[in-house]
């Protein structure tokens, strides 16, 4: 029987295991009364985070390498993402087809993904197949060959995706916003690059980026599932012993600040029935001590769904938009604040006015006790959903380590949120919101919108 013929049997087994797990073995944040994982620096410099979970005979592994788009040359935008895409497209021992067949044969999954700050390689397998999984994972990380034919194929896929995104008004608005906020800073360019930059990337570029950036001492590994520390150690030694530490580039990403001051308006004309609008500015980094107060403040302003002020005003009271929300995106070296909505072209001016009005209100008037308590209750109550599966917990551990949050973060998070006061909300609103210096992006029918901005 071929591997492809066996796959449905494995899939059925995995579905049954998942259902049993989902209904009978959920994670509970209350179970964590301290650190959520063991942290070890391996001899080759790779940082290991291990959390043993025996509810299901499965193991999830995420390897994050600090080789995202912020580490690539500006003229080669998309290089980091393309390199990550190609990891499982052929190694010294296996073709792309063989990699796919071997992981499918055991009913597992193995994939890679690019990102701005780091790329990830993700493995999910049953415990009994952990040897096969680690053999494949180590092979794509240590021995990729970047075949020319696969490079050409991936380039074509990415180019087509970029062209398709140019037809998506939301994506067009988002890219224009980031470019306006960050200028030439690496956070201002698309992770996937541009059609022109992708075309300029050669196999030599990919191999050089891989050679200089892919190293165990530039990597984090999170292992979550039915495997003990004693079982894991020998396996990592067997499959990753040849991955040796190396000297890494010392260049760091400069803190991102929006070039210039004052309001900057970006108007993009498209024949749309609704205008896509983003109003925002630079934000905070993830290690900012005000991060938790900002989360509470922004929940009240626009992240709380129907409980938020933006939704209550702009959707429920004014009927200007079906959905409006705001968020702070906090990264390692940069961050943004964005208020986002879609509205009829003819009501664009009114909707923008109301966003600014609500920003001004939360910057000048203390929030109510009920708003504060509701925000804190939601943020603490929904937190366990961020770690309620092996997959989520593995990704969560990578973020905790990358942003230096500490392995007792699960306990600390609730304490940090609950300590936020009304005075804190007002203080951070005044400090981190700005209704004078901001970027306003409108993608829509500009003639019908008749913008006053």
Helices and strands as residue ranges (DSSP letters): H 3-24, G 29-31, E 38-41, E 47-52, E 58-65, G 69-71, G 74-76, H 79-86, H 96-105, E 109-113, E 119-126, G 127-129, H 130-142, H 148-165, H 169-182, G 186-188, H 195-200, H 203-213, G 216-218, E 219-225, H 229-240, E 264-269, E 274-282, H 291-298, I 299-303, G 305-307, H 309-310, I 311-317, E 324-330, E 335-344, G 345-347, H 348-364, H 369-381, G 383-387, H 390-402, H 409-418, H 422-432, E 439-444, H 446-449
